[in-house]
Amino acid sequence: MSKPLLIIGNKNYSSWSLRPYMALKQTGIDFDEKLIRFGEPQFSKAVRRYSKAGLVPVLIHQDKVIWDSLAILEYIAETWPAKQLWPKNPTARAMARSMCAEMHTGFKALRSACPMNIRRPVKRLAVNELLLKDVARIEALWAESRKRFGAKGNFLFGKFSNADAMFAPVASRIQTYEIPVGKAARAYVASVLDSVAFRSWKVAALKEPWIYPEDEV
Ligand SMILES: N[C@@H](CCC(=O)N[C@@H](CS)C(=O)NCC(=O)O)C(=O)O
């Protein structure tokens, strides 16, 4: 099968790009990547060459163009079924898909107050009520999936799945901004940050020289 090409933004900042990267890298799928830097004058034009939506990430595979991180995760799971990116158990799978959808459309307080910024020195951020509400909901989702389906591994549904790919940027934010969470959530964050995929993304992110003041909190 030909290699997919993943178009991404800056590794330091692009939380949406991290998601499909996590799924491809963590499951050992061979892929190429192309980084289009935010803020470069031709960013929009360069992305539009691949997808008229003009946003990263985009996956190109054979004659297909898939844009939007969640659609890409679905495509990866469907195209490489042996990687089992969705849990086998239908009840677990239904929950995993729902969690991904909730992550995709929700948690705006957390996302806007704490932009993903891998390079930022770890330092506690003052948290507001809305942000704490988001974090409480995320912790509840993590606790439930781990308790019901995840006991046999370190990830939300045991072995690595698309749900972990979707929540990886949240794990990074919890660490960077020292967002207060309980012991179980801290252990899960550590599993994500210690994964092969996240570590390789982080090595590259730390080498990037570009700084965007609007994302420096
Ligand atoms: N819902 C989309 C959102 C993608 C998105 O907002 N990408 C941002 C980068 S993280 C982007 O391309 N921003 C460039 C711009 O707004 O010009 C997804 O999940 O892929």
The ligand as an SDF file (V2000), in Angstrom:
LIG
                    3D

 20 19  0  0  0  0  0  0  0  0999 V2000
  -11.7100   20.8880   12.9930 N   0  0  0  0  0  0  0  0  0  0  0  0
  -10.4550   20.9550   12.3500 C   0  0  0  0  0  0  0  0  0  0  0  0
   -9.7080   22.1710   12.8510 C   0  0  0  0  0  0  0  0  0  0  0  0
   -8.4080   22.3820   12.1840 C   0  0  0  0  0  0  0  0  0  0  0  0
   -7.7500   23.6700   12.6090 C   0  0  0  0  0  0  0  0  0  0  0  0
   -8.3800   24.5890   13.1650 O   0  0  0  0  0  0  0  0  0  0  0  0
   -6.4580   23.7900   12.2870 N   0  0  0  0  0  0  0  0  0  0  0  0
   -5.6910   24.9750   12.6330 C   0  0  0  0  0  0  0  0  0  0  0  0
   -4.3380   24.5870   13.2070 C   0  0  0  0  0  0  0  0  0  0  0  0
   -4.2950   23.7180   14.6740 S   0  0  0  0  0  0  0  0  0  0  0  0
   -5.3350   25.7370   11.3820 C   0  0  0  0  0  0  0  0  0  0  0  0
   -5.1040   25.1570   10.3360 O   0  0  0  0  0  0  0  0  0  0  0  0
   -5.2360   27.0630   11.4880 N   0  0  0  0  0  0  0  0  0  0  0  0
   -4.7880   27.8860   10.4190 C   0  0  0  0  0  0  0  0  0  0  0  0
   -5.6660   29.0480   10.1510 C   0  0  0  0  0  0  0  0  0  0  0  0
   -6.6570   29.2220   10.8700 O   0  0  0  0  0  0  0  0  0  0  0  0
   -5.3510   29.7680    9.2030 O   0  0  0  0  0  0  0  0  0  0  0  0
   -9.6770   19.6470   12.5890 C   0  0  0  0  0  0  0  0  0  0  0  0
   -9.9870   18.9550   13.5480 O   0  0  0  0  0  0  0  0  0  0  0  0
   -8.7920   19.2980   11.7980 O   0  0  0  0  0  0  0  0  0  0  0  0
  1  2  1  0
  2  3  1  0
  2 18  1  0
  3  4  1  0
  4  5  1  0
  5  6  2  0
  5  7  1  0
  7  8  1  0
  8  9  1  0
  8 11  1  0
  9 10  1  0
 11 12  2  0
 11 13  1  0
 13 14  1  0
 14 15  1  0
 15 16  2  0
 15 17  1  0
 18 19  2  0
 18 20  1  0
M  END
$$$$
